[in-house]
């Protein structure tokens, strides 16, 4: 599905290429909406896989955002956690050529700029070959990007990868620009043990960053000025902070044309009585840990709304007879802002943390794997 509509000359044509994941697609879409709000002469071609179009194609969006698709040449969103390194490899090797073919069809008007998720490593190469400037869009904090781009410095200090058996886990990392002094044991799990192999898969993305023409953070300068200043001094191109990319206008409008069943269920619950449980868009805990969590939730008797991506049926069976609802997906921000929700069990990803802060809901923090401390 490539609804590519001819536009008049003088229009700025943005091609948005998010990483295929909810925590990346949402902020990219919200950023594109914000750009449209500011510039009436701008159109956006938003590129997703055919599978992801099925997930988000019915969601409301401005008329000047058009979806274009890449073929499903990567593992499904529902099973990608089973072999995450294979998922990364598939994106790196299978989607670059289809993206180039898509750009060939975008000629009325031709693309003015590509806004690409930093993790889409080939986007900068494609833009360079076609003389199209690429804005690298980092969907997490500037501080965590500073940490990721200084893995060589960590290694030089003997701090990467982190061996959990070593006694120096209490050593303090105090030499990363923008990062407050942090114990080695408190660095993200991606630096520990086997997990660092996943980090190494992404390292080429950070090496390519200097070849972009812009760098964009969905953060606020006042929140992490040292990290932002570091990147502004490191690169010879503009570095921007957008502020939190939360769709305030849509929330204010209500967006209640057709309520999903989980919202209808929330409408029937007492105020602040429901615990919303989400462990991120693809990462999860071990089977033993999950059994403990399920047992605790059952025994607590708390009302809950649990998002279980890829394991919905199994979790429903384990929680049968309890006082909650299990869904495969939900509009997280809408749920968090619902009056019935009184708590948020979160994996502490950057975007989830921002949404939790915005909603004002108390958070039970259970950090997992990546940009979580």
Residue pairs with C-beta under 8 A, 6 or more apart in sequence:
1 50
1 53
1 57
1 67
1 68
1 69
2 67
2 68
2 69
2 102
2 105
3 66
3 67
3 68
4 45
4 66
4 68
4 105
4 106
4 108
5 66
5 108
6 108
7 13
7 43
7 108
7 109
9 109
10 41
11 41
11 42
11 43
11 109
12 39
12 41
12 42
12 43
12 112
12 113
13 42
13 43
13 44
13 45
13 106
13 109
13 110
13 111
13 112
13 113
14 32
14 35
14 42
14 43
14 44
14 45
14 111
14 112
14 113
14 114
14 115
15 44
15 45
15 47
15 103
15 106
15 111
15 113
15 114
15 115
15 132
16 28
16 29
16 32
16 44
16 45
16 46
16 47
16 114
16 115
16 116
17 47
17 99
17 114
17 115
17 116
17 117
17 120
17 123
18 24
18 25
18 28
18 29
18 46
18 47
18 48
18 117
18 120
18 137
19 25
19 91
19 117
19 119
19 120
19 139
20 48
20 49
20 52
20 74
20 77
20 91
21 77
21 281
21 282
22 281
22 329
23 139
23 280
23 281
23 349
23 351
23 352
24 117
24 119
24 139
25 48
25 52
25 56
26 245
26 351
27 137
27 139
27 218
27 245
27 351
28 46
28 115
28 117
28 137
28 139
29 46
29 56
29 61
29 65
30 245
30 246
30 247
31 115
31 137
31 216
31 218
31 242
31 245
32 44
32 46
32 65
32 115
33 61
33 62
33 65
33 247
34 242
34 245
35 42
35 44
36 42
36 44
36 62
36 64
36 65
37 249
42 64
43 64
43 65
43 66
44 64
44 65
44 66
45 66
45 67
45 68
45 106
45 111
46 65
46 66
46 67
46 68
47 67
47 68
47 69
47 70
47 99
47 102
48 56
48 67
48 68
48 69
48 70
49 69
49 70
49 71
49 72
49 73
49 74
49 95
50 69
50 70
50 71
50 72
51 72
51 76
51 77
52 77
53 67
53 69
55 77
55 329
57 67
60 250
60 255
68 102
68 106
70 95
70 98
70 99
70 102
71 98
73 90
73 94
73 95
73 98
74 80
74 87
74 90
74 91
74 94
74 95
75 82
75 83
75 86
75 87
75 90
77 281
77 282
77 309
77 310
78 309
78 310
79 310
80 87
80 282
81 282
81 283
81 284
81 310
84 198
84 282
84 283
85 197
85 198
85 201
88 198
88 201
88 202
89 201
91 120
92 121
92 122
95 122
96 122
96 125
96 126
99 122
99 123
99 126
100 126
103 111
103 126
103 130
103 132
111 132
112 132
113 132
113 133
113 134
113 135
114 123
114 126
114 127
114 132
114 133
114 134
114 135
115 134
115 135
115 137
115 216
116 123
116 124
116 127
116 134
116 135
116 136
116 137
117 123
117 136
117 137
117 138
117 139
118 136
118 137
118 138
118 139
118 145
118 205
118 206
118 209
119 202
119 205
120 205
121 204
121 205
121 208
123 134
124 134
124 136
124 208
124 209
124 211
124 212
125 208
125 211
126 132
126 134
127 133
127 134
127 213
128 134
128 211
133 213
133 214
134 211
134 212
134 213
134 214
135 212
135 213
135 214
135 215
135 216
136 209
136 212
136 214
136 215
136 216
137 216
138 145
138 215
138 216
138 217
138 218
139 218
139 350
139 351
140 349
140 350
140 351
140 371
141 217
141 219
141 223
141 224
141 227
141 350
141 371
142 178
142 217
142 219
142 224
142 227
142 228
142 230
142 231
142 241
143 178
143 179
143 224
143 227
144 188
144 350
144 371
145 206
145 217
145 227
145 231
146 176
146 177
146 178
146 179
146 227
146 230
146 231
147 176
147 179
147 187
147 188
148 199
148 202
148 206
149 206
149 209
150 176
150 177
151 160
151 199
151 203
151 206
153 175
153 176
154 160
154 173
154 176
154 191
157 173
157 175
158 168
159 171
159 173
159 184
159 187
159 191
160 191
160 196
161 191
161 192
161 193
161 196
162 169
162 184
162 185
162 187
162 191
162 192
162 193
162 196
163 192
163 193
164 185
164 192
164 193
168 184
169 183
169 184
169 185
170 183
170 184
170 185
171 183
171 184
172 181
172 182
172 183
172 184
173 179
173 181
173 182
173 183
173 184
173 187
174 181
174 182
177 226
177 227
177 230
178 224
178 226
178 227
178 228
178 229
178 230
179 227
182 373
186 373
187 373
188 367
188 369
188 370
188 371
188 372
188 373
189 195
189 367
189 368
189 369
189 370
189 372
190 196
190 198
190 199
190 369
190 370
191 199
195 369
209 215
209 235
210 234
210 235
212 237
213 237
214 237
214 238
214 239
214 240
215 231
215 235
215 237
215 238
215 239
215 240
216 239
216 240
216 241
216 242
217 228
217 239
217 240
217 241
217 242
218 241
218 242
218 243
218 244
218 245
218 350
218 351
218 354
219 228
219 241
219 242
219 243
219 244
220 241
220 243
220 244
221 228
221 241
228 239
228 241
231 239
232 239
244 354
244 358
245 351
246 333
246 354
246 355
246 358
247 333
251 333
251 334
251 337
255 334
259 267
260 330
260 331
262 305
262 325
262 327
262 330
262 335
263 334
263 335
263 338
265 305
265 325
266 274
266 305
266 335
266 338
266 340
266 341
267 340
269 303
269 340
270 340
271 339
271 340
271 342
272 339
272 340
272 341
272 342
273 303
273 340
273 342
274 302
274 303
274 304
274 305
274 324
274 338
274 340
274 341
274 342
274 343
275 297
275 302
275 303
275 304
275 305
275 341
275 342
275 343
275 344
275 345
275 364
276 304
276 305
276 307
276 332
276 335
276 336
276 341
276 343
276 344
276 345
276 361
277 297
277 304
277 305
277 306
277 307
277 345
278 306
278 307
278 332
278 344
278 345
278 346
278 347
278 352
279 285
279 307
279 345
279 347
279 366
279 368
280 347
280 349
280 352
280 368
281 309
282 309
282 310
283 347
283 368
283 369
283 370
284 290
284 311
284 368
285 293
285 368
294 315
294 318
294 319
297 304
297 306
297 319
297 322
297 324
298 319
298 322
301 322
301 323
302 323
302 324
303 323
303 324
304 322
304 323
304 324
304 325
305 324
305 325
305 327
305 330
305 335
305 341
306 315
306 319
306 324
306 325
306 326
306 327
307 327
307 328
307 329
307 330
307 332
308 314
308 315
308 316
308 326
308 327
308 328
309 328
309 329
310 328
312 326
312 327
312 328
315 326
316 326
319 326
332 352
332 355
333 355
333 358
333 359
335 341
336 344
336 355
336 356
336 358
336 359
336 361
337 358
337 359
341 359
341 361
342 361
342 362
343 361
343 362
343 363
343 364
344 356
344 359
344 361
344 362
344 363
344 364
345 363
345 364
345 366
346 352
346 353
346 356
346 363
346 364
346 365
346 366
347 366
347 367
347 368
347 369
347 372
348 365
348 366
348 367
348 368
348 372
348 373
349 370
349 371
349 372
350 371
353 363
356 363
367 373
